[in-house]
Protein backbone atom coordinates (compact mmCIF):
# COMPACT_ATOMS: atom_id res chain seq x y z
CA UNK A 1 0.00 0.00 0.00
CA UNK A 2 1.22 3.51 -0.84
CA UNK A 3 1.93 5.80 2.13
CA UNK A 4 -0.54 8.64 2.57
CA UNK A 5 0.79 11.93 1.20
CA UNK A 6 2.05 14.16 3.99
CA UNK A 7 -0.30 16.93 5.08
CA UNK A 8 0.67 20.45 6.06
CA UNK A 9 -0.95 21.33 9.36
CA UNK A 10 -1.18 24.56 11.30
CA UNK A 11 -0.02 24.27 14.91
CA UNK A 12 -1.34 27.51 16.47
CA UNK A 13 -0.02 26.53 19.91
CA UNK A 14 3.52 26.63 18.54
CA UNK A 15 2.79 29.34 15.92
CA UNK A 16 4.04 27.31 13.01
CA UNK A 17 2.96 25.23 10.07
CA UNK A 18 4.34 21.70 10.15
CA UNK A 19 4.99 18.97 7.61
CA UNK A 20 6.21 15.60 8.82
CA UNK A 21 8.03 13.41 6.30
CA UNK A 22 9.85 10.16 7.11
CA UNK A 23 9.87 10.98 10.83
CA UNK A 24 11.40 14.44 10.31
CA UNK A 25 9.57 17.72 10.85
CA UNK A 26 9.79 20.75 8.55
CA UNK A 27 8.33 23.97 9.97
CA UNK A 28 7.35 27.47 8.85
CA UNK A 29 7.28 29.74 11.91
CA UNK A 30 4.98 32.76 12.04
CA UNK A 31 3.67 35.51 14.26
CA UNK A 32 0.03 36.52 14.20
CA UNK A 33 -1.59 39.94 14.54
CA UNK A 34 -5.24 40.80 13.80
CA UNK A 35 -5.76 39.94 10.12
CA UNK A 36 -2.04 39.59 9.39
CA UNK A 37 0.32 36.62 9.53
CA UNK A 38 4.08 37.23 9.38
CA UNK A 39 6.34 34.37 8.30
CA UNK A 40 9.68 34.68 10.06
CA UNK A 41 11.53 31.41 9.48
CA UNK A 42 11.32 28.15 7.56
CA UNK A 43 13.34 25.12 8.57
CA UNK A 44 13.72 21.86 6.68
CA UNK A 45 15.87 19.13 8.28
CA UNK A 46 18.96 18.22 6.21
CA UNK A 47 17.57 14.68 5.81
CA UNK A 48 14.69 16.14 3.77
CA UNK A 49 16.71 18.62 1.72
CA UNK A 50 16.29 18.63 -2.05
CA UNK A 51 13.03 16.65 -1.99
CA UNK A 52 10.62 19.56 -2.42
CA UNK A 53 9.52 19.34 1.21
CA UNK A 54 10.05 23.06 1.83
CA UNK A 55 8.00 24.00 -1.22
CA UNK A 56 5.21 21.60 -0.22
CA UNK A 57 5.21 23.10 3.28
CA UNK A 58 5.08 26.69 2.03
CA UNK A 59 2.36 25.97 -0.56
CA UNK A 60 0.19 24.33 2.12
CA UNK A 61 0.76 27.23 4.52
CA UNK A 62 -0.06 29.87 1.88
CA UNK A 63 -3.21 28.03 0.80
CA UNK A 64 -4.32 28.00 4.45
CA UNK A 65 -3.56 31.73 4.80
CA UNK A 66 -5.71 32.35 1.70
CA UNK A 67 -8.51 30.17 3.13
CA UNK A 68 -8.46 32.18 6.36
CA UNK A 69 -8.61 35.49 4.49
CA UNK A 70 -5.43 36.79 6.13
CA UNK A 71 -2.87 39.18 4.68
CA UNK A 72 0.76 38.20 4.99
CA UNK A 73 4.16 39.72 5.64
CA UNK A 74 7.21 37.71 4.56
CA UNK A 75 10.40 38.05 6.59
CA UNK A 76 11.67 34.60 5.60
CA UNK A 77 14.05 34.38 2.63
CA UNK A 78 12.87 30.88 1.67
CA UNK A 79 9.22 31.96 1.44
CA UNK A 80 10.24 35.16 -0.38
CA UNK A 81 12.06 33.03 -2.97
CA UNK A 82 9.03 30.73 -3.27
CA UNK A 83 6.79 33.74 -3.90
CA UNK A 84 8.94 34.92 -6.82
CA UNK A 85 8.37 31.54 -8.50
CA UNK A 86 4.66 31.42 -7.58
CA UNK A 87 3.17 34.89 -8.20
CA UNK A 88 -0.35 33.45 -7.80
CA UNK A 89 0.15 34.05 -4.05
CA UNK A 90 1.18 37.73 -4.36
CA UNK A 91 -2.39 38.84 -3.62
CA UNK A 92 -1.88 37.67 -0.04
CA UNK A 93 0.83 40.25 0.65
CA UNK A 94 -0.07 42.96 3.15
C-alpha positions in Angstrom: 0.0 0.0 0.0 1.2 3.5 -0.8 1.9 5.8 2.1 -0.5 8.6 2.6 0.8 11.9 1.2 2.0 14.2 4.0 -0.3 16.9 5.1 0.7 20.5 6.1 -1.0 21.3 9.4 -1.2 24.6 11.3 0.0 24.3 14.9 -1.3 27.5 16.5 0.0 26.5 19.9 3.5 26.6 18.5 2.8 29.3 15.9 4.0 27.3 13.0 3.0 25.2 10.1 4.3 21.7 10.2 5.0 19.0 7.6 6.2 15.6 8.8 8.0 13.4 6.3 9.9 10.2 7.1 9.9 11.0 10.8 11.4 14.4 10.3 9.6 17.7 10.8 9.8 20.7 8.5 8.3 24.0 10.0 7.3 27.5 8.9 7.3 29.7 11.9 5.0 32.8 12.0 3.7 35.5 14.3 0.0 36.5 14.2 -1.6 39.9 14.5 -5.2 40.8 13.8 -5.8 39.9 10.1 -2.0 39.6 9.4 0.3 36.6 9.5 4.1 37.2 9.4 6.3 34.4 8.3 9.7 34.7 10.1 11.5 31.4 9.5 11.3 28.1 7.6 13.3 25.1 8.6 13.7 21.9 6.7 15.9 19.1 8.3 19.0 18.2 6.2 17.6 14.7 5.8 14.7 16.1 3.8 16.7 18.6 1.7 16.3 18.6 -2.0 13.0 16.7 -2.0 10.6 19.6 -2.4 9.5 19.3 1.2 10.1 23.1 1.8 8.0 24.0 -1.2 5.2 21.6 -0.2 5.2 23.1 3.3 5.1 26.7 2.0 2.4 26.0 -0.6 0.2 24.3 2.1 0.8 27.2 4.5 -0.1 29.9 1.9 -3.2 28.0 0.8 -4.3 28.0 4.4 -3.6 31.7 4.8 -5.7 32.3 1.7 -8.5 30.2 3.1 -8.5 32.2 6.4 -8.6 35.5 4.5 -5.4 36.8 6.1 -2.9 39.2 4.7 0.8 38.2 5.0 4.2 39.7 5.6 7.2 37.7 4.6 10.4 38.0 6.6 11.7 34.6 5.6 14.0 34.4 2.6 12.9 30.9 1.7 9.2 32.0 1.4 10.2 35.2 -0.4 12.1 33.0 -3.0 9.0 30.7 -3.3 6.8 33.7 -3.9 8.9 34.9 -6.8 8.4 31.5 -8.5 4.7 31.4 -7.6 3.2 34.9 -8.2 -0.3 33.5 -7.8 0.1 34.0 -4.1 1.2 37.7 -4.4 -2.4 38.8 -3.6 -1.9 37.7 0.0 0.8 40.3 0.7 -0.1 43.0 3.2 
